[in-house]
């Protein structure tokens, strides 16, 4: 691969990459939190701490958006 010459827009491109990485990390965190809540509700239902109908509602309820996204 030939050597790449610096470009005036390299800094801008790096900032966009960093933003994309932060958003990816945030999306992964939200996915992990949703899974943790689902598992918690499942164990609570098994332990008799969460009624069946409430557990079903919790599983179907859409999660709140983070930062308006």
C-alpha positions in Angstrom: 0.0 0.0 0.0 1.4 3.4 -0.9 2.2 5.9 1.7 -0.6 8.4 2.5 0.0 12.1 2.5 -1.6 14.2 5.3 -4.7 16.1 4.3 -6.2 19.2 5.9 -9.4 17.2 6.5 -7.7 14.5 8.5 -8.7 16.1 11.8 -12.3 16.3 10.8 -12.4 12.7 9.7 -10.9 11.6 13.0 -13.6 13.5 14.9 -16.3 11.7 12.8 -14.7 8.4 13.5 -14.6 9.2 17.2 -18.3 10.2 17.1 -19.2 7.0 15.3 -17.3 4.9 17.9 -19.1 6.7 20.8 -22.5 6.0 19.2 -21.6 2.4 18.7 -20.5 2.0 22.3 -23.7 3.7 23.4 -25.9 1.4 21.3 -24.1 -1.6 22.7 -24.7 -0.3 26.2 -28.4 0.2 25.6 -28.6 -3.4 24.2 -26.8 -4.8 27.2 -29.1 -2.9 29.6 -32.2 -4.1 27.9 -31.0 -7.7 28.1 -30.2 -7.2 31.8 -33.7 -5.8 32.5 -35.2 -8.7 30.6 -33.3 -11.3 32.6 -34.1 -9.5 35.8 -37.8 -9.6 35.1 -37.6 -13.2 34.1 -35.9 -14.2 37.4 -38.3 -12.0 39.3 -41.2 -13.8 37.7 -39.7 -17.2 38.5 -39.2 -16.0 42.1 -42.9 -14.9 42.2 -41.9 -11.2 42.7 -43.4 -10.1 39.4 -46.9 -11.2 38.3 -47.1 -12.9 34.9 -49.1 -10.1 33.2 -46.7 -7.4 34.5 -43.7 -9.4 33.2 -45.3 -9.7 29.8 -46.0 -6.0 29.8 -42.4 -5.2 30.8 -41.1 -7.5 28.0 -43.3 -5.8 25.3 -42.9 -2.2 26.5 -40.5 -0.3 24.3 -37.4 1.0 26.1 -37.0 4.7 26.6 -34.7 6.4 24.2 -31.4 7.7 25.5 -30.7 11.3 24.8 -33.7 11.6 22.6 -32.4 9.0 20.1 
